[in-house]
Amino acid sequence: APDQPSAPPAIASQSGGCSVAGGRMTDTRRRVKVYTLNEDRQWDDRGTGHVSSCYVERLKGMSLLVRAESDGSLLLESKINPNTAYQKQQDTLIVWSEAENYDLALSFQEKAGCDEIWEKICQVQGKDPSVDITQDLVDESEEERFDDMSSPGLELPSCELSRLEEIAELVASSLPSPLRREKLALALENEGYIKKLLEIFHVCEDLENIEGLHHLYEIIKGIFLLNRTALFEVMFSEECIMDVIGCLEYDPSLSQSRKHREFLTKTAKFKEVIPISDPELKQKIHQTYRVQYIQDMVLPTPSVFEENMLSTLHSFIFFNKVEIVGMLQEDEKFLTDLFAQLTDEATDEEKRQELVNFLKEFCAFSQTLQPQNRDAFFKTLSNMGILPALEVILGMDDAQVRSAATDIFSYLVEYNPSMVREFVMQEAQQNDDDILLINLIIEHMICDTDPELGGAVLLMGLLRTLVDPENMLATANKTEKTEFLGFFYKHCMHVLTAPLLANTTEDKPSKDDFQTAQLLALILELLTFCVEHHTYHIKNYIINKDILRRVLVLMASKHAFLALCALRFKRKIIGLKDEFYNRYIMKSFLFEPVVKAFLNNGSRYNLMNSAIIEMFEFIRVEDIKSLTAHVIENYWKALEDVDYVQTFKGLKLRFEQQRERQDNPKLDSMRSILRNHRYRRDARTLEDEEEMWFNTDEDDMEDGEAVVPPSDKPKNDEDIMDPISKFMERKKLKESEEKEVLLKTNLSGRQSPSFKLSFSSGTKSNLTSQSSASNLPGSPGSPGSPGSPGSPGSVSKSTSQMAAITTK
């Protein structure tokens, strides 16, 4: 059954005092959204407008009118009925039922407007506006209170065919008042009234008395809403339940009666996959199925006000399920037979499918148990050998059986991942890698036939739970993390990475269809998780198997999401700032695919562009010296023209600072003298000081001004300025020499046989200047695009001569 719907979303407040509605200015206090409740118990937005209350001649009464603010059309015209229960919620919502199964809500922009309309409604109904619901227990009439004091219970009309209308009216009139509901329930219990009503039902069906059947529908539906367990026990008993369902077939709002009983007796078949010897258990299963059917299929969707009246029905089903699980769990013969037949090779396919489906439903029922009962349940299944059984089932050819087995496996992993890990480590000592439970799961993930890989996504989530160190146990004598991860990387990781390694033997992916790309993206997601959480296990695996180089082949995929997954994997590795990884990246020139992808991306301002720049920016900000030097020495010529961000120029500056410190240790000691003489009020880091020093304008330096403020200058200014002047002269001379070299030569440097950047013809021509890019509407460099300092199209120099780049 659907849960009680949440309140419709409140209308967002807006600045400004007035809104135009229907061609006139209207106060925002009356601005509302109109909602109706759909069959799925979700609120549908019917539009925004302005509400007013006035007398409508056609409806003969005060009414609520909402006119759309867009065109002035009528969104709502609802008469304020004296007996309708209006409810005010959260200070800005008014909710009510217009008719059966038609619920409405007004969501006000301002509390003041909600209060005004609420007062109008209360005025029409003669209620105090301080109440939150206009028809409530506090508003019972004096007559009802007198009834309560004067009579012990409610007197029901005699149960006869001619008085069904009277009985239906009595039930309907009792429902709004909790006091009268209580009296009615007691009267129905004491007089055995329900069984008498069901006898009349048989008479009406025999006589084809449709009017009487319609009255019986209303009566039985009303009895459900009394929310009494004692009445449910009578109605859901073996002798009564089918007649109760029969009464609910004759809904007056439908032109034809429904055939619920026919479905339950002829279409729905109860299969005993293992014979159940306990008659009480069998009866309980039948009853639960039928009551669930009544709740889901027979009863109409309850309105907002009826929803809470069915809480006892939900509880009835819940406790029945708990009882069924308990009784099955205690029947050892039943469970022993179940697992024996599941794993028996002689069991035919159809029978095995039924057994697996039963076990799946059994596990689903267990989710209703309290934690301690659920512990006992899964412990029982574990002792019975559920994991070896699943291993056998997952090795079978039937896709439906495997799918159900996967669902059962997910229940076990979610309940106790340590139990699963312990089992797979034990079986590894006896079995080959191919038939290990985890490897079977990985193979099913890789071989998922669903184009959207729905099953693979579920299995990947389970694997992630199993390899997550956060839920691993640590005791004094053993550490689960060390043991399990050692097992996983030895026996399972090669199975997981097999599709990745098979697809990345060349410079680009050998298969690049959508389904393969999705699968590789899932595998990369898990590998990225391992990089973050597994430290040395994954580090050894990546470096020994050269995994990163293979992953970066996927940067050439036509699927942007896969290329970004590969980039995210590398970014996670760089984020660790681990020199073992850094040396591996530099030795194998693993920035080459990233730079190539960046340049091939051209002037497009997209996620690929931003993600690559962010990676280099991280290296610059974190001052990863080895990677900074590697990037500038090998790829500077390819990146120096990128000036819409300062990332690459900042990297070059970092590189030069490092080189100067290496070439001129005296400069380092001079800088430390300066730092010692500076007086700082804020605690800036060494890195900030270096930034400030080396970012000082050369023009300022030419004028002979030092970086330190005049008041803080040490006495030996001339002595200290001498090496600074020499440094700046040397820097200028170096830059002019570089410019001369650039004019004379093409982009070339120390040769590396592994690095050759090729450009598509499109890249040559689509790099535009800053001014032309900024004139394009909506271009990243235009003023209308927030958060964008410039456009990747903004390149200061022509790059048309770049046919190929050979760098260090």
Secondary structure, DSSP 8 states (H G I E B T S, - for coil): --------------SSSEEEETTEEEEGGGEEEEEEE-TTS-EEEEEEEEEEEEEETTTTEEEEEEEETTT--EEEEEE--TT---EEETTTEEEEEEETTEEEEEEESSHHHHHHHHHHHHHHHT--TT-SBSSSGGG--HHHHHHHHH-SS-------GGGHHHHHHHHHHHTT-HHHHHHHHHHHHHTTHHHHHHHHHHHHHHHT-HHHHHHHHHHHHHHHTT--HHHHHHHTSTTTHHHHHHHTT--TTSSS---HHHIIIIIS----SS----HHHHHHHHHHHHHHHIIIIIS----HHHHGGGHHHHHHHHHHHHHHHHHHHH-HHHHHHHHHHHH-TTS-HHHHHHHHHHHHHHHHHHTTS-HHHHHHHHHHHHHHTHHHHHHHHHTSS-HHHHHHHHHHHHHHHHH-HHHHHHHHHHHTTTS-GGG-HHHHHHHHHHT---TT-HHHHHHHHHHHHHT-GGG--B-SS-BHHHHHHHHHHHHTHHHHHHHHHHH-SSSS-S---HHHHHHHHHHHHHHHHHHHH-THHHHHHHHHHTHHHHHHHGGG-S-HHHHHHHHHHHHHHHHTT-HHHHHHHHHTTTTHHHHHHHHHTTT--SHHHHHHHHHHHHHHHTT-HHHHHHHHHHHHHHHTTB-SSSHHHHHHHHHHHHHHHHH-HHHHHHHHHHHHH---SS---HHHHHHHHHTS-HHHHHTT--SS-GGG--S-HHHHHHHHHHHHHHHHHHHHHHHHHHHHS-SB-S--TT--EE--HHHHH----HHHHHHSTT-TTSTTSTT-SS-TT-BSS--TT-SEEB--
